[in-house]
Amino acid sequence: QVQLVESGGGLVQAGGSLRLSCAASGRTFSTYAMGWFRQAPGTEREFVATITWSSGNTYYAGSVKGRFTFSRDNTKNTVYLQMNSLKPEDTAVYYCSASGTYYSGIYSSRNKYEYWGQGTQVTVSS
């Protein structure tokens, strides 16, 4: 089992920045990838970004590419999502996720993740 705890959400004006953190505990040594997803009211949970735990390779959704940066600190078992140039449409609950299963290809599907955090609210005002 892997436990995930997010932090860092809040209220920010459009154009501002926030950094989300996700601390992992438990069987973290078996993690292949971690991801961030978000869900706005009335919508499905959508992919934001993913990072391969061993290599640090990242992949982003087109809507956030160039504005968000996903990084990891292996020594702390923590990942970060730096969000810059925030827009009102970025408003959502952001969820951290972890996958302990190897899949070929990009970890952009919710189905590839077994572990989820409780979510943290990000609100961007216009």
Secondary structure, 3 states (H helix, E strand, C coil): CEEEEEECCEEEECCCCEEEEEEEEECHHHCCEEEEEEECCCCCCEEEEEEECCCCCEEECCCCCCCEEEEEECCCCEEEEEECCCCHHHCEEEEEEEECCCCCCCCCCHHHCCEECCCEEEEEEC
